[in-house]
Amino acid sequence: KAIVAERQRLFDRLAGFRKLKPRPSEANFILCSVIDHDAERIYQELKRQGILIRYFNTPLLKNYIRISVGKPEHTDALVAALNDILLK
């Protein structure tokens, strides 16, 4: 139940970014298309801050990132970092 609740909270926070389009999920991760921004740059910036997500460099998933559901504090750290990256 905790993962399901946190997945919804994460989805809602990601949906708040105009440059991300999260896809509904029943898994322990959320797949997001990146709009008007570079998914690889987001991946690299988050990695530099110690936040690991998945970046796909394949034709089918070009400009997508995958974010695993974690603890509430992980979501909070991710959202804070994305604010810095996407709202510059």
Secondary structure, DSSP 8 states (H G I E B T S, - for coil): -HHHHHHHHHHHHHHTSTTEEE---SSSEEEEEE-SS-HHHHHHHHHHTT---EE--SSTTTTEEEEE---HHHHHHHHHHHHHHHT-
